[in-house]
């Protein structure tokens, strides 16, 4: 299953980001803690190469803590400030302001030495679709400022948001990149909901997810659906067992595989299969 998704509005978004990058000091990039490598847009590194950088490992409540810690070290070593966040509950949010102020400390001191007493901190927030930017902003501001939704692409235009008297945030729509060179990256983005489900064969995607989970997380599937299987079993057969266990039947009495596929994807995305991280730093070449 080879997944590619780059609708026209993403081209416009990238152009808008390029046009506005000179207005900000810091680029804050949200990535999904379950797929910290696959959810990091490689185009952002070029766009923000002369800016201070903060990587936010969002949805850390859905990922394995020990592996998230490894990813935090990985990105620290790459030169990023890194913060773990659960934007739904607000965990880790307080670190964002203090980290931004610390990054800007020397610049602010230089400006004040020249007589400029008020030095605002301006940041651009970026990330792939459905990574939780709007939820993060709403939690940060403390009120509903950005639209939220469980489908990728809810935010469609830029908006400046004043967080503090001296801290402004430029929100941007979620953006991917034109081509996923690695098939596995496209799959993992689709698993987590970063790719529009409407363009996908969800049953095939669900079997790909089962195949991905078989090596390290097969027990999560067994525990959730109260089924048994061997790790060499065909993913389609496992999906059929899930359908039977849940009582999903078609009119003729056959197992409703398509419904089971949708449930599996929804429950994985919602964390009901447990905390699952799909990639390790050591796997990145």
Phi, psi and omega per residue, in radians:
X1 nan 1.911 -3.106
X2 -1.800 2.020 -3.027
X3 -1.862 2.260 3.030
X4 -2.412 2.331 3.111
X5 -2.647 1.964 3.136
X6 -2.581 1.308 -3.122
X7 -1.133 2.836 -3.020
X8 -1.004 -0.589 -3.095
X9 -1.151 -0.370 3.116
X10 -1.254 -0.585 3.064
X11 -1.093 -0.759 3.105
X12 -1.117 -0.683 3.133
X13 -1.108 -0.772 -3.141
X14 -1.076 -0.709 3.112
X15 -1.104 -0.737 3.122
X16 -1.110 -0.687 3.131
X17 -1.137 -0.722 3.110
X18 -1.086 -0.719 -3.123
X19 -1.181 -0.481 -3.034
X20 -1.848 -0.069 -3.053
X21 -1.085 -0.506 -3.131
X22 -1.216 -0.248 -3.095
X23 -1.484 -0.177 -3.033
X24 -2.058 2.762 3.094
X25 -1.731 -0.550 -3.010
X26 -2.249 2.451 2.994
X27 -1.951 2.082 3.120
X28 -1.777 2.057 -3.115
X29 -1.957 2.113 3.054
X30 -1.514 2.308 2.996
X31 -2.178 2.797 -3.140
X32 -1.488 2.108 -3.073
X33 -1.089 -0.296 3.099
X34 -1.372 -0.461 3.124
X35 -2.442 1.167 -2.997
X36 -1.111 -0.408 3.116
X37 -1.561 -0.865 -3.079
X38 -1.159 -0.463 -3.113
X39 -1.600 0.069 3.106
X40 -1.681 2.021 -3.084
X41 -1.228 2.020 -3.107
X42 -1.117 -0.413 3.133
X43 -1.186 -0.421 -3.096
X44 -1.175 -0.577 -3.122
X45 -1.066 -0.689 3.108
X46 -1.264 -0.753 -3.128
X47 -1.041 -0.712 -2.998
X48 -1.898 0.451 -3.004
X49 -1.112 -0.395 -3.138
X50 -1.885 0.314 -3.092
X51 -2.004 2.751 2.951
X52 -1.140 2.578 -3.049
X53 -2.245 2.389 3.008
X54 -2.220 2.212 3.022
X55 -1.766 2.196 3.082
X56 -1.892 2.058 3.068
X57 -1.479 1.578 -3.072
X58 -1.489 2.835 -3.110
X59 1.075 0.582 -3.112
X60 -1.132 -0.322 3.088
X61 -1.215 -0.312 -3.139
X62 -1.697 -0.090 -3.083
X63 -1.906 2.884 3.132
X64 -1.379 2.169 -3.003
X65 -0.996 -0.754 -3.090
X66 -1.141 -0.604 3.136
X67 -1.356 -0.623 3.069
X68 -1.055 -0.660 3.093
X69 -1.097 -0.647 3.091
X70 -1.133 -0.691 3.124
X71 -1.210 -0.600 3.089
X72 -1.076 -0.777 3.094
X73 -1.108 -0.735 -3.133
X74 -0.989 -0.847 -3.101
X75 -1.328 -0.520 3.007
X76 -1.023 -0.779 -3.120
X77 -1.168 -0.378 3.077
X78 -1.463 -0.069 3.069
X79 1.744 0.174 3.140
X80 -1.656 2.587 2.831
X81 -1.351 2.433 -3.035
X82 -2.285 2.369 3.138
X83 -2.348 2.335 3.032
X84 -1.591 2.313 -3.049
X85 -2.452 2.475 2.875
X86 -1.983 1.683 -3.003
X87 -1.220 -0.382 3.099
X88 -1.160 -0.717 -3.118
X89 -1.702 -0.229 3.126
X90 1.565 0.085 3.137
X91 -1.116 2.217 3.098
X92 1.537 -0.076 -3.061
X93 -1.112 -0.638 -3.079
X94 -1.070 -0.453 -3.106
X95 -1.225 -0.400 -3.042
X96 -1.112 -0.876 -3.124
X97 -1.110 -0.804 -3.110
X98 -1.134 -0.654 3.107
X99 -1.154 -0.754 3.122
X100 -1.099 -0.764 3.125
X101 -1.102 -0.675 -3.139
X102 -1.153 -0.714 3.109
X103 -1.113 -0.602 -3.072
X104 -1.592 -0.036 -2.984
X105 -0.921 -0.905 -3.089
X106 -1.135 -0.725 3.138
X107 -1.113 -0.741 3.130
X108 -1.108 -0.737 3.131
X109 -1.112 -0.687 3.110
X110 -1.121 -0.750 -3.140
X111 -1.132 -0.715 -3.137
X112 -1.192 -0.582 3.105
X113 -1.132 -0.418 3.120
X114 -1.590 0.059 3.078
X115 1.737 0.034 3.113
X116 -1.599 1.757 -3.020
X117 -1.327 -0.620 -3.136
X118 -1.796 1.961 -3.125
X119 -2.127 1.746 -3.130
X120 -1.259 2.576 3.054
X121 -1.734 2.121 -3.141
X122 -2.018 2.244 -3.112
X123 -2.192 2.642 2.998
X124 -1.922 2.284 3.103
X125 -1.830 2.249 -3.066
X126 -2.312 2.880 3.106
X127 2.903 2.920 3.119
X128 -1.270 2.895 3.085
X129 -1.057 2.527 3.038
X130 1.129 0.376 3.118
X131 -1.494 -0.169 3.070
X132 1.811 0.390 -3.117
X133 -1.086 -0.797 -3.100
X134 -1.135 -0.724 3.087
X135 -1.094 -0.731 3.104
X136 -1.031 -0.833 -3.111
X137 -1.126 -0.788 3.132
X138 -1.064 -0.691 3.110
X139 -1.196 -0.678 -3.103
X140 -1.161 -0.808 -3.102
X141 -1.344 -0.549 3.134
X142 1.625 0.212 3.079
X143 -2.729 2.920 -3.101
X144 -1.377 1.754 -3.127
X145 -1.872 -0.781 -3.126
X146 -1.798 2.507 3.097
X147 -1.187 2.507 3.097
X148 -2.174 2.741 3.105
X149 -2.982 2.835 -3.130
X150 -1.648 0.152 3.041
X151 -1.917 2.471 3.116
X152 -1.142 2.484 3.036
X153 1.661 0.388 3.133
X154 -1.200 -0.782 3.118
X155 -1.393 2.133 -3.039
X156 -2.019 -0.178 -3.125
X157 -2.482 2.858 3.140
X158 -1.315 2.674 3.036
X159 -2.669 2.349 3.069
X160 -1.510 2.339 -3.130
X161 -2.219 2.196 3.121
X162 -1.553 1.975 -3.095
X163 -1.567 -0.766 3.100
X164 -2.354 3.092 3.124
X165 -1.013 -0.627 -3.066
X166 -2.043 0.323 -3.072
X167 -2.341 1.973 -3.133
X168 -2.067 2.553 -3.073
X169 -2.196 2.247 3.062
X170 -1.719 1.894 3.121
X171 -1.446 2.519 3.134
X172 -2.335 2.673 3.108
X173 -1.113 2.691 3.085
X174 -1.097 2.431 -3.079
X175 -2.441 2.394 3.015
X176 -1.762 -2.783 3.093
X177 -2.230 2.769 -2.919
X178 -1.011 -0.574 -3.086
X179 -2.558 2.276 3.035
X180 -1.533 1.857 -3.113
X181 -1.180 -0.520 3.138
X182 -1.786 2.115 -3.135
X183 -0.992 -0.656 -3.103
X184 -1.108 -0.586 3.119
X185 -1.115 -0.820 3.114
X186 -1.036 -0.709 3.127
X187 -1.116 -0.812 -3.099
X188 -1.142 -0.633 3.059
X189 -1.105 -0.693 3.120
X190 -1.207 -0.696 3.118
X191 -0.968 -0.733 -3.025
X192 -1.546 -0.039 3.065
X193 1.633 0.249 -3.140
X194 -1.406 -0.275 3.110
X195 -1.917 2.422 -3.103
X196 -1.031 2.098 -3.131
X197 -1.029 -0.449 -3.064
X198 -1.123 -0.368 -3.131
X199 -1.711 0.052 -3.013
X200 -1.921 2.663 2.916
X201 -1.545 1.762 -2.987
X202 -1.182 -0.500 3.114
X203 -1.199 -0.772 3.082
X204 -1.125 -0.700 3.122
X205 -1.086 -0.693 3.133
X206 -1.133 -0.671 3.096
X207 -1.180 -0.603 3.069
X208 -1.145 -0.670 3.096
X209 -1.127 -0.769 3.095
X210 -1.032 -0.779 3.125
X211 -1.035 -0.662 3.138
X212 -1.214 -0.588 -3.069
X213 -1.493 -0.282 -3.002
X214 -1.037 -0.675 -3.026
X215 -1.211 -0.903 -3.019
X216 -1.938 -0.277 -3.000
X217 -2.270 0.433 -3.123
X218 -1.105 -0.525 -3.133
X219 -1.163 -0.529 3.093
X220 -1.067 -0.706 3.121
X221 -1.188 -0.794 -3.125
X222 -1.047 -0.775 -3.107
X223 -1.169 -0.700 -3.068
X224 -1.205 -0.747 -3.012
X225 -1.844 0.038 3.109
X226 0.953 0.881 3.116
X227 -2.209 2.876 3.078
X228 -2.176 2.506 3.089
X229 -2.839 2.820 3.069
X230 -1.635 2.589 -3.090
X231 -1.198 -0.181 3.075
X232 -1.661 0.039 -3.137
X233 -1.233 2.608 3.135
X234 -1.160 2.348 3.126
X235 -0.949 -0.643 3.138
X236 -1.100 -0.651 3.106
X237 -1.148 -0.684 3.113
X238 -1.156 -0.695 3.108
X239 -1.101 -0.649 3.094
X240 -1.137 -0.678 3.104
X241 -1.127 -0.642 3.087
X242 -1.106 -0.755 3.130
X243 -1.064 -0.766 3.138
X244 -1.132 -0.774 -3.119
X245 -1.077 -0.590 -3.135
X246 -1.569 -0.071 3.138
X247 1.311 0.467 3.141
X248 -1.496 1.949 -3.113
X249 -2.238 2.578 3.015
X250 -1.492 3.075 -3.088
X251 -1.012 -0.634 -3.129
X252 -1.395 0.004 3.132
X253 1.659 -0.104 3.116
X254 -1.311 2.709 3.141
X255 -1.091 2.351 -3.141
X256 -1.526 1.563 -3.082
X257 -1.138 -0.690 -3.090
X258 -1.094 -0.730 3.126
X259 -1.167 -0.694 3.106
X260 -1.090 -0.648 3.135
X261 -1.079 -0.812 -3.131
X262 -1.111 -0.709 3.131
X263 -1.129 -0.765 -3.141
X264 -1.046 -0.816 -3.133
X265 -1.121 -0.785 3.133
X266 -1.075 -0.732 -3.076
X267 -1.310 -0.557 3.014
X268 -1.125 -0.851 -3.107
X269 -1.089 -0.559 -3.124
X270 -1.527 0.017 3.094
X271 1.431 0.181 -3.088
X272 -1.329 -0.225 3.054
X273 -1.530 -0.035 -3.095
X274 1.828 -3.142 3.137
X275 -1.378 2.057 -3.054
X276 -2.354 2.124 3.012
X277 -1.870 2.303 -2.992
X278 -1.683 -0.050 3.132
X279 -2.627 2.622 -3.132
X280 -2.030 2.597 3.114
X281 -0.998 -0.619 -3.092
X282 -1.167 -0.293 3.139
X283 -1.482 -0.207 -3.102
X284 -1.472 2.116 -3.120
X285 -1.549 nan nan
